[in-house]
Amino acid sequence: MKKFLSNYKSTIILLAAIIVGAIVGIIFQEKATILSPFGDLFLNLLLVIIIPLIFLTITTSISKMKTPKRLGKIIITIIGVFVFTSIVAVVIRLTFYIFC
């Protein structure tokens, strides 16, 4: 149990925060918008951390490669994943835009 808590501590805290936020939103409804700047700050900090982290992960992985022949395949895979996830995001957004 102790190993489980040490491995999933951040995930448990995040899920607990989501649950607490949902409960606060349900109970206080319109008054809960006072806490909106905290959510905006969290999302902005997350974007500031995640984008450089992805960039550095990709660049260090490419720089540590021993066989440069695989570089083309990896770059094509990376571009494919980005294009696929972008298309999925666009489809989801258009679906909500049309039906909501």
N, C-alpha and C positions, 0 to 999 in steps of 0.2 A: 504494500500500500504506500509506503514511504517513497519507493522508487517511482510509482505511478504519479504521486503528487509532485515530485521533483521534475519529472519529465513533462508533465502537462500543466504546470503551474500557470504559465502565461495564458494558455487557452482557457483554463478554468476561470481565471480572473476576468478575461474578456467576455466569456459567456455570462458570468455573474453581473458584469457591468451592463450588458445588453438587457438582461432580465430586469435589473433595477431601473434602467432607463425606460423600459416599456411600462413598468408598474407606475413610475412617476408620471409618465405621459398619460396613462389611463386615469389615474387619480386626479391629477391637477389640470389636465386638458390644456386649455389656452394659457394658463399661468405658467406652464412648463416651458414656454417659449423664452422665458428669461434665461434659461440654461443654453440656449442656442449658440451663443458665442463660444462656449466650451466645446461643443461638437464641431463647429467650424474650425476652431484652433486645432483640434485633434486631427481632422481630415487634412488640413493644410500641412501639419507636421508629418503626417503619414506620407503624403505625396512628396515632401521634401526628402524623406528618408528612402522611400521605395525606389524612385526613379534612379538616383545615383547607385543604389545597391544593385539593381538589375544591370545597369551599365558596367559597373565594376566586376560583377560576376561573369558577365559574358567576355569582357576584355581579358580578365585574368585567366579564364579557361582557355581562350584562344592562345594567349601568350605561353601557357604551360604545355601546349601540345608538342608531342615529340615527332609526329609525322604530319607535315603540312599538307599532305594529300587529302586529308580528311577535312581541311578547312572549308573547301567548297561545299561539301555535303552539309557541314554544320551550319554554314551561313544560309544555305538554301532552306534548311530545316527551321532556323530562327525566323527567317523572313516569312516562311509558310505559316508558322505559328502566329506571328503578329498579324498577318493578313486574315487568317481564319478567325482569330479572336476579335479583330476589328469588324469583320462581316457579321459575326454573331451579335456583337454589341449594336451594330446598325439595325439589324433585323429586329432585335428586341425593342429598340427605341422606336422604330417605325410602327411596330405592332402596337405598342402602348399609345403612340401618337394617333393612330387610326382608330383604335377601339375605345380610347378613354377620353 
